[in-house]
Amino acid sequence: MQKIFNIGILALGIICFVLWYLLLQNTDPYSDVLFYVSYILLAIAVVGVAIFSIINIVSSGEKIKRTLIGLGALAVVVILGYVLADGSNIDFDALSRADINVTEAESKTVGAGLITFYILMVVALGSMLLSGIKKMFN
């Protein structure tokens, strides 16, 4: 069942790519229909992946535990990023003069996203480095 699903998702992805490519070269006013078809196919693929991922996770108590630990760790990193972010370190007057309306809350949210990205990047690079070192000594 999983193999059939993977082949179906691959086929939907190829169809979406072909439709997207055709849309880039098309000047027909009715080409909006292709956009909607692409959106529908993308939605089917995303929903299918989500459903089968949830079914796969729920199939085992150990998988549920590992998923919840991962989600909890991600939540901690996002909260840490938000706590470390500072939204008042930019010149709001200069941005207003340039017709860019940014609030302090928006600035803090963007800063939190960047800090979260940096933390996750360091963790990913560290885990790749440790994995490589571990393989060298085994």
VOGU-3710 file (C-alpha; in Angstrom, 3 decimals, decimal comma):
1> mqkifnigil> 0,000/0,000/0,000  2,818/2,387/0,896  4,604/1,671/-2,406  1,444/2,402/-4,417  0,948/5,616/-2,454  4,542/6,729/-3,123  4,143/6,067/-6,852  0,870/8,018/-6,852  2,466/10,984/-5,079  5,354/10,919/-7,543
11> algiicfvlw> 2,903/10,863/-10,463  0,936/13,795/-8,992  4,172/15,724/-8,526  5,190/15,152/-12,136  1,744/16,189/-13,380  1,885/19,363/-11,253  5,346/20,189/-12,606  4,229/19,689/-16,213  1,155/21,881/-15,664  3,298/24,549/-14,008
21> ylllqntdpy> 5,725/24,486/-16,933  2,864/24,788/-19,399  1,462/27,740/-17,456  4,749/29,618/-17,678  4,662/29,434/-21,462  0,938/30,031/-21,874  -0,665/33,412/-22,571  -4,165/32,001/-22,960  -6,695/33,820/-20,732  -8,194/30,454/-19,781
31> sdvlfyvsyi> -4,910/29,222/-18,338  -6,204/30,021/-14,838  -7,982/26,677/-14,973  -4,599/24,953/-15,046  -3,620/26,838/-11,893  -6,718/25,551/-10,132  -6,070/22,005/-11,313  -2,491/22,279/-10,043  -3,723/23,577/-6,694  -6,207/20,718/-6,393
41> llaiavvgva> -3,564/18,121/-7,239  -1,155/19,699/-4,754  -3,845/19,667/-2,060  -4,567/15,979/-2,756  -0,868/15,161/-2,463  -0,432/17,134/0,774  -3,540/15,622/2,380  -2,461/12,129/1,305  1,006/12,560/2,755  -0,435/13,941/5,987
51> ifsiinivss> -2,945/11,092/6,365  -0,428/8,335/5,702  2,137/9,996/7,962  -0,383/10,122/10,796  -1,376/6,499/10,185  2,302/5,525/10,261  2,907/7,416/13,517  -0,188/6,031/15,257  0,730/2,462/14,327  3,274/2,217/17,147
61> gekikrtlig> 3,506/3,636/20,650  7,250/4,165/20,230  6,668/6,266/17,093  4,126/8,396/18,950  6,618/8,932/21,775  9,428/9,938/19,394  7,113/12,275/17,462  5,935/14,006/20,636  9,527/14,375/21,861  10,491/15,943/18,523
71> lgalavvvil> 7,518/18,313/18,548  8,280/19,260/22,159  11,920/19,977/21,304  10,820/22,106/18,338  8,400/24,010/20,574  11,208/24,670/23,069  13,445/26,004/20,287  10,680/28,272/18,945  9,913/29,609/22,433  13,629/30,157/23,052
81> gyvladgsni> 13,883/32,036/19,741  10,940/34,244/20,685  12,354/34,975/24,134  15,761/35,896/22,692  14,299/38,082/19,923  14,267/41,841/20,321  11,860/43,856/18,243  13,028/47,304/19,268  16,482/47,353/17,714  15,476/48,874/14,361
91> dfdalsradi> 14,744/52,447/13,327  10,973/52,530/12,870  11,025/56,206/11,828  13,337/55,534/8,896  11,126/52,653/7,795  8,016/54,842/8,052  9,637/57,490/5,861  10,283/54,773/3,266  6,601/53,738/3,399  7,412/50,488/5,162
101> nvteaesktv> 5,042/50,056/8,078  6,498/47,608/10,577  5,428/47,246/14,174  7,603/46,135/17,047  5,606/42,893/17,325  6,214/42,088/13,654  9,905/42,825/14,073  10,073/40,543/17,117  8,288/37,749/15,236  10,736/37,990/12,331
111> gaglitfyil> 13,640/38,028/14,772  12,230/34,961/16,525  12,006/33,144/13,190  15,607/34,004/12,354  16,914/32,963/15,758  14,923/29,716/15,563  16,420/29,065/12,120  19,936/29,722/13,419  19,457/27,372/16,386  18,069/24,604/14,167
121> mvvalgsmll> 20,898/25,132/11,664  23,541/24,796/14,392  21,831/21,656/15,713  21,673/20,137/12,218  25,300/20,961/11,446  26,384/19,665/14,851  24,520/16,403/14,410  26,023/15,909/10,930  29,480/16,625/12,293  29,053/14,262/15,241
131> sgikkmfn> 27,644/11,572/12,961  30,639/11,898/10,633  33,105/11,750/13,505  31,326/8,743/14,975  31,505/6,918/11,620  35,223/7,691/11,338  35,957/5,908/14,596  33,729/2,881/13,969
//
